[in-house]
Amino acid sequence: MAGIDQSVFNEMGIADHPAMYRILDAVGRILDEPDLPAPPGRQEQQARGEAQRMMHDPEHPDYSAFHDCDHPRFAEVRAKYMRLMGA
């Protein structure tokens, strides 16, 4: 993404999509870069469950930040979501 303003990806929404994480992981493997970290087995299921709660449960502490791009924690929460879903 060198030379491309990050806001372009944020506006398009592709930087926040789990498929984009998988694509970047695949490109990294083609370029012989180290694998992106992924929690093993049961931790993977728990991570994805946490990510789903962030997205769908209004009682989750990160829910409002996840859905409001003007929230001060929006970028932090989206990064957390990507880490959890990228497993």
C-alpha positions as CSV (number, residue, x, y, z in Angstrom):
1,M,0.0,0.0,0.0
2,A,3.0,2.2,-0.3
3,G,2.2,5.5,-1.8
4,I,-1.5,5.2,-1.3
5,D,-3.3,7.2,1.2
6,Q,-4.8,4.9,3.9
7,S,-8.0,6.9,3.9
8,V,-8.8,5.6,0.4
9,F,-8.9,2.0,1.8
10,N,-10.9,3.1,4.8
11,E,-13.5,4.9,2.7
12,M,-13.9,1.9,0.4
13,G,-14.2,-0.4,3.5
14,I,-11.8,-3.0,2.1
15,A,-9.2,-2.4,4.8
16,D,-11.7,-3.6,7.3
17,H,-12.9,-6.7,5.5
18,P,-11.6,-10.1,6.7
19,A,-11.2,-11.2,3.1
20,M,-8.6,-8.4,2.6
21,Y,-6.6,-9.8,5.5
22,R,-6.6,-13.2,3.8
23,I,-5.5,-11.7,0.5
24,L,-2.7,-9.8,2.1
25,D,-1.6,-13.0,3.9
26,A,-1.6,-14.9,0.6
27,V,0.4,-12.2,-1.1
28,G,2.9,-12.2,1.8
29,R,3.3,-16.0,1.4
30,I,3.9,-15.6,-2.4
31,L,6.6,-13.0,-1.5
32,D,8.1,-15.3,1.1
33,E,7.3,-13.0,4.0
34,P,6.6,-14.4,7.4
35,D,3.1,-15.7,8.0
36,L,0.6,-13.4,9.7
37,P,0.0,-14.5,13.3
38,A,-3.0,-16.8,13.8
39,P,-4.2,-18.2,17.1
40,P,-4.4,-22.0,17.0
41,G,-7.4,-24.3,17.3
42,R,-9.8,-23.4,20.1
43,Q,-8.3,-19.9,20.5
44,E,-9.2,-19.3,16.9
45,Q,-12.9,-20.1,17.5
46,Q,-12.9,-17.9,20.6
47,A,-11.3,-15.1,18.7
48,R,-13.8,-15.2,15.9
49,G,-16.6,-15.4,18.5
50,E,-15.3,-12.3,20.2
51,A,-15.2,-10.5,16.8
52,Q,-18.8,-11.5,16.1
53,R,-19.9,-10.2,19.4
54,M,-18.1,-6.9,18.7
55,M,-20.0,-6.6,15.5
56,H,-23.5,-7.8,16.6
57,D,-23.9,-7.4,20.4
58,P,-24.9,-3.8,21.4
59,E,-23.8,-4.7,25.0
60,H,-20.2,-5.4,23.9
61,P,-17.9,-2.6,25.1
62,D,-16.5,-2.2,21.5
63,Y,-19.8,-2.3,19.7
64,S,-20.4,1.4,19.4
65,A,-16.8,2.2,18.3
66,F,-16.9,-0.6,15.7
67,H,-20.0,0.9,14.0
68,D,-19.1,4.6,14.3
69,C,-16.3,5.8,12.1
70,D,-16.2,9.1,14.0
71,H,-15.6,7.3,17.4
72,P,-12.2,8.0,18.8
73,R,-11.5,4.3,19.2
74,F,-12.8,3.3,15.7
75,A,-9.4,2.5,14.2
76,E,-8.2,0.7,17.3
77,V,-11.4,-1.5,17.4
78,R,-11.3,-2.2,13.7
79,A,-7.7,-3.3,14.0
80,K,-8.7,-5.5,17.0
81,Y,-11.5,-7.0,14.9
82,M,-9.1,-7.8,12.0
83,R,-6.7,-9.5,14.4
84,L,-9.5,-11.6,15.8
85,M,-11.0,-12.5,12.3
86,G,-7.6,-13.0,10.6
87,A,-7.1,-16.2,12.6
